[in-house]
């Protein structure tokens, strides 16, 4: 049988990270497999053919997304046209529901099977989206164990594969060596700052985290700060960190895991980074802010009390969440200082994070996902072969 041909669509750096890991496993199973689609540098580095760059369409917020509509629809049309011309054996969509729902419906209409890997958080908001998923998904691969029952009860084919970050969250160097390479002290309090991965996110979050850092430094003069910069962000978003020869912040790209492993406390935007921090056992303060209109709309749609993924997985408030007006530099600094000075609180937080790690499944999630996807693709390819033989 010929090697499979897959179309993959992901958006945002986290989706690109997972796509890269998935493509590596697909190639490990079948070196001749052809994988094309929308992704970013990780997808391309793993051997995927980049048809569209997700960085042209990814954005946070409902109102913020309006500006991206022309680029989004352009990418959608081109991916559908490619699928119509090349007839892949399956489409794999990774998270990014606002775009991928539209793509999946159109590709399914072409008679091509669809696998949803890392499905949208229907248990947190917009639960009725499961009706749409049921119509287009031949299989849903979920990364949290509690998601499996939700899809199964709704009549959607589902498989729990575990969280890919279990394998991916590896620091580039041991803590001591990493801190030494940055000229940092092993004994001084180390605070990680993760302001998000998208430009509008960073612009709303980073300035207040900078002010919070200065407040922490006033209380704890030896505190040292590492800023994890997501790839492909504009330099001007980080210029203020070095303005006037400022040396308070060390900004690093592609070192998120090393930063998290070295940190005593993490100040992070809500999102995948909170799970990444949990895997390193790092106490954290979760913050988030969107436009006022987006926030008003989201409040009507969200069905859970927490936005932080670690708190949702744990089923309890392990770490603080500061959202919208509650996100102030003084409050962030107060929470961080508490974690740096209250050993009992840190012990409780680390115990909670350990419980989160246990619920994320064992190693090998990307491999299990690749195997499940290839079963769908091979079945599709066999069906096409039988059709051709009959003709």
PyMOL commands that set and color helices and strands:
alter all, ss='L'
color gray80, all
select helices_A, chain A and resi 12-29+41-45+54-56+64-86+97-109+129-136+145-153+165-168+175-181+199-219+235-237+239-241+243-245+256-262+272-279+292-301+309-314+324-326+329-341+343-358+365-390
alter helices_A, ss='H'
color red, helices_A
select strands_A, chain A and resi 5-10+34-39+49-53+90-94+114-117+139-142+158-160+190-194+224-229+249-253+265-269+284-288+321-323
alter strands_A, ss='S'
color yellow, strands_A
deselect
rebuild
show_as cartoon
